[in-house]
């Protein structure tokens, strides 16, 4: 089926679940049982996991392994984000190779990028989005663009907010973004724009500080080593590092008879017959300052298997064992 059909399908599913939402956040609905309906996750139930000590051995085990591998490139060279952080905005620096930043299993989490409608159609916004799109795969990410985010929120009554910025939990369920990057783009003249970027972790409710950068966005100042290239690669690398506080996971968002729809597909790196484990609770690891720095999956409570794909971003799965997942459950790949 086409991506258009997939979008319509998901819009209908979210509309059916709209009664579970109040003020842009989800509330617990009825247990999954009616065909085509599943309750969306309550934000506190989904994100308020039991805290563990920040010095738990898992912290050393996970972060030493996952982040080190997440930053490594296939070619064995310096990670693009590290190079970008040191490069600053020097337009005359050497061209940087677009080296892949692999996930542990070749999976690509989704990063939503949102630019307000009144700024979205400017040349500055076009150039930013084109460059982010170019470098997303190099940083192990799948990009979800502003119009797609608007469609996910505006295509149903599931969120009371006027823009996707007010519905991060909903966007974490569908289209399934792991983080939301909000860009405020203001042209200051002479082909220069002031870009303010802030990021939200949609699953764990983390809000990161905003950063403003002045970028030269004239056509002749684009390309490898330019302001926008260095900035884009650095922002995407930072997003990938922040997302890596947890292994890749997906959510289910609706039922189809005895099967279920998953908010990830081929574009995320899934394959037919992939098996996913269902995790309910889990443990977050916090720094001494209280910030979430890692997540450990809870015990496996069931398994599902990918049957087919609906477009590039949605999959249909069947239950294999254990209990059926609900939208608040996190689904991890079984190795």
C-alpha positions in Angstrom: 0.0 0.0 0.0 1.1 3.5 -0.6 2.4 6.0 2.0 -0.7 8.1 1.4 -2.9 5.1 2.4 -0.8 4.6 5.4 -1.2 8.2 6.5 -5.0 8.0 6.0 -5.1 4.8 8.0 -3.2 6.2 10.9 -5.2 9.4 10.8 -8.4 7.3 11.2 -6.9 5.3 14.0 -5.9 8.4 15.9 -9.3 9.9 15.4 -10.9 6.9 16.9 -8.7 7.3 20.0 -9.3 11.0 20.3 -11.6 10.6 23.3 -8.6 9.4 25.3 -6.9 12.7 25.1 -7.4 15.8 27.2 -5.5 19.0 26.7 -3.0 17.5 24.2 -1.9 14.6 26.5 -3.2 11.1 26.5 -5.3 9.5 29.3 -5.8 5.8 29.9 -8.5 4.4 27.7 -10.3 1.1 27.8 -8.2 -2.1 27.5 -7.3 -3.1 24.0 -10.1 -5.3 22.8 -12.4 -3.6 20.4 -11.2 -4.1 16.8 -9.4 -1.1 15.4 -9.1 0.6 18.8 -6.3 0.8 21.4 -6.0 3.2 24.3 -3.1 5.6 24.0 -0.7 5.9 26.9 -1.2 8.1 29.8 1.8 10.4 29.9 2.6 9.8 33.6 2.1 6.0 33.2 4.2 5.9 30.1 7.0 8.2 31.1 7.1 8.1 34.9 9.2 5.0 35.3 10.7 3.8 38.6 14.0 5.6 39.2 17.2 3.7 39.8 20.4 4.8 41.3 22.5 6.7 38.7 25.5 4.6 39.7 23.8 1.3 38.9 26.1 -1.1 36.9 23.7 -0.9 34.0 24.7 2.7 33.5 28.4 1.8 32.9 27.4 -1.2 30.8 24.9 0.5 28.5 26.5 3.9 28.0 30.0 2.5 27.4 28.6 0.2 24.8 25.7 2.0 23.1 27.1 5.5 22.9 30.6 4.4 21.8 29.1 2.3 19.0 26.5 5.0 18.2 29.2 7.5 17.5 31.4 5.3 15.4 31.2 5.5 11.7 31.3 2.6 9.3 34.5 3.8 7.8 36.2 4.0 11.2 36.8 7.7 10.8 35.9 10.6 13.2 32.2 10.8 13.9 30.6 13.6 11.9 29.1 15.3 15.0 32.5 15.4 16.7 34.1 17.0 13.7 31.2 19.5 13.5 31.5 20.5 17.1 35.1 21.5 16.6 34.6 23.0 13.2 32.5 25.9 14.3 30.9 27.8 11.4 34.0 28.3 9.2 32.7 28.2 5.7 36.1 27.5 4.2 36.8 24.4 6.2 37.5 21.1 4.3 34.6 19.1 3.0 33.4 16.5 5.4 32.6 12.9 4.3 29.1 11.7 4.9 29.9 8.6 6.9 27.1 6.4 8.3 26.5 6.4 12.1 25.0 3.0 12.7 22.6 1.9 15.5 23.6 -1.2 17.3 21.3 -3.2 15.0 21.1 -0.9 11.9 17.8 0.6 13.2 17.1 4.3 12.6 15.0 6.2 15.2 12.8 9.0 13.9 13.6 12.7 14.5 10.7 15.1 13.9 11.7 18.6 12.7 9.2 21.4 13.1 9.3 24.9 11.6 6.2 27.1 12.1 4.0 27.5 9.0 4.7 31.2 8.6 8.5 30.5 8.4 8.4 27.1 6.6 8.2 28.4 3.0 11.2 30.8 3.1 14.4 30.0 1.2 16.2 29.9 4.5 13.9 27.2 5.8 14.1 25.2 2.5 17.9 25.2 2.7 18.0 24.1 6.3 15.5 21.3 5.7 17.4 20.1 2.5 20.7 19.9 4.4 19.1 18.2 7.4 17.5 15.7 5.1 20.9 15.0 3.4 22.7 14.4 6.7 20.0 12.5 8.6 20.9 9.0 7.4 24.6 9.8 8.0 23.7 10.2 11.6 21.5 7.1 11.8 18.2 9.0 11.8 15.0 9.0 9.8 13.7 12.5 9.4 10.0 13.4 9.8 9.3 16.8 8.2 7.1 19.7 9.4 4.2 19.0 7.0 4.0 15.3 8.2 3.9 16.4 11.8 1.1 18.8 11.0 -0.8 16.0 9.3 -0.3 13.7 12.3 -1.8 16.2 14.7 -4.3 18.0 12.4 -5.7 14.8 10.8 -7.4 13.8 14.0 -9.0 15.3 17.1 -6.6 13.4 19.3 -4.6 16.5 20.4 -6.1 19.7 21.6 -3.0 21.8 20.9 -2.9 24.0 17.7 0.6 22.8 16.7 2.7 19.6 17.1 4.8 21.4 19.7 1.9 20.9 22.1 1.6 17.2 21.5 5.0 15.5 22.0 3.5 12.4 23.6 1.1 11.9 20.7 3.9 12.3 18.2 5.8 9.7 20.1 3.0 7.2 19.5 2.4 8.3 15.9 4.3 9.0 13.6 6.6 7.6 16.3 9.3 10.2 16.6 11.9 9.7 19.4 12.6 13.4 19.6 11.2 16.7 18.3 13.6 19.4 17.0 11.8 22.8 16.9 13.5 25.4 14.7 12.8 29.1 14.7 14.2 30.6 11.5 14.5 34.4 11.2 16.3 36.0 8.2 18.4 39.0 9.3 19.3 40.2 5.8 22.2 39.6 3.4 21.5 35.9 3.2 22.0 35.4 6.9 19.5 33.8 9.3 19.3 33.5 13.0 18.3 29.9 13.8 17.0 28.9 17.3 16.9 25.2 17.9 15.4 23.3 20.9 14.8 19.7 21.3 12.2 17.6 23.2 12.5 13.9 24.0 8.9 12.7 23.3 9.1 9.5 25.3 10.9 10.6 28.4 9.7 14.2 28.6 13.1 15.7 28.5 13.4 19.4 27.4 16.9 20.5 26.3 18.1 24.1 26.4 17.6 26.1 23.2 20.6 27.2 21.2 20.7 30.1 18.8 23.2 30.2 15.8 23.7 32.7 13.0 24.1 31.0 9.7 25.0 32.2 6.2 22.4 30.6 3.9 23.1 32.2 0.5 23.4 29.8 -2.3 27.1 30.4 -2.8 27.8 29.7 0.9 26.2 26.2 0.8 27.9 22.8 0.4 30.4 20.8 2.3 32.2 22.8 5.0 29.6 25.6 4.9 27.8 27.1 7.9 24.6 25.2 7.3 26.4 21.9 6.6 28.5 22.1 9.8 25.4 23.2 11.8 23.1 20.5 10.4 25.6 17.7 11.0 26.3 18.9 14.5 22.6 19.3 15.4 21.8 15.8 14.0 24.8 14.2 15.8 23.6 15.8 19.1 20.1 14.5 18.5 21.4 11.0 17.9 23.5 11.1 21.1 20.5 12.3 23.1 18.3 9.6 21.7 20.9 7.0 22.5 20.0 7.2 26.2 17.8 4.2 25.3 18.0 1.3 22.8 15.8 1.6 19.7 12.2 1.0 20.3 8.8 1.4 18.7 5.1 1.6 19.9 1.9 0.0 18.7 -0.9 2.5 18.0 -4.0 0.5 16.9 -5.5 -2.9 16.4 -6.5 -4.6 13.2 -8.5 -7.6 14.2 -6.0 -9.8 16.0 -3.0 -7.9 14.5 -1.6 -4.5 15.4 -0.1 -1.5 13.7 3.5 -0.5 14.6 4.8 3.1 14.2 8.0 1.9 12.4 8.6 0.3 9.1 11.3 -0.1 6.4 12.5 3.4 6.8 13.4 2.6 10.4 15.4 -0.4 9.4 12.8 -3.1 10.2 12.5 -6.2 8.0 9.7 -8.7 7.4 9.6 -11.4 10.1 11.5 -9.2 12.6 10.6 -10.1 16.1 9.9 -7.4 18.7 9.8 -7.9 22.5 7.1 -6.2 24.6 8.3 -4.2 27.6 6.0 -2.7 30.1 7.7 -0.9 33.0 11.4 0.0 32.9 14.0 1.8 34.9 15.4 5.2 34.1 18.9 6.1 35.3 19.4 9.7 36.5 22.4 11.8 37.0 23.1 13.3 40.4 21.4 16.5 39.2 18.2 14.5 38.4 18.4 14.4 34.6 17.5 11.1 32.8 20.6 9.7 31.2 19.6 6.1 30.4 16.7 3.7 30.3 16.8 0.0 30.9 14.0 -2.1 29.4 11.7 -3.8 31.8 11.1 -7.6 31.8 9.9 -9.1 28.5 6.1 -9.6 28.7 5.4 -10.8 25.2 6.6 -11.0 21.6 5.2 -9.9 18.3 6.4 -10.5 14.7 6.3 -8.2 11.7 3.9 -9.5 9.0 3.9 -6.8 6.4 4.5 -3.1 5.8 2.1 -0.3 5.1 4.1 2.2 3.1 7.6 2.9 4.5 6.8 4.0 8.0 4.2 1.6 9.4 4.2 -2.2 9.9 1.5 -4.8 10.7 2.5 -7.2 13.4 1.0 -10.4 14.9 1.2 -11.7 18.4 3.7 -14.5 19.0 3.6 -15.0 22.7 2.8 -13.4 26.0 0.4 -10.4 26.2 -0.7 -8.0 23.5 1.1 -4.6 23.7 -0.6 -1.3 24.4 0.6 2.0 23.0 2.5 2.9 26.2 4.6 -0.3 25.9 8.0 -0.1 24.3 8.8 -2.7 21.6 12.5 -3.6 21.2 14.1 -5.7 18.5 14.9 -9.2 19.5 18.5 -10.0 18.4 
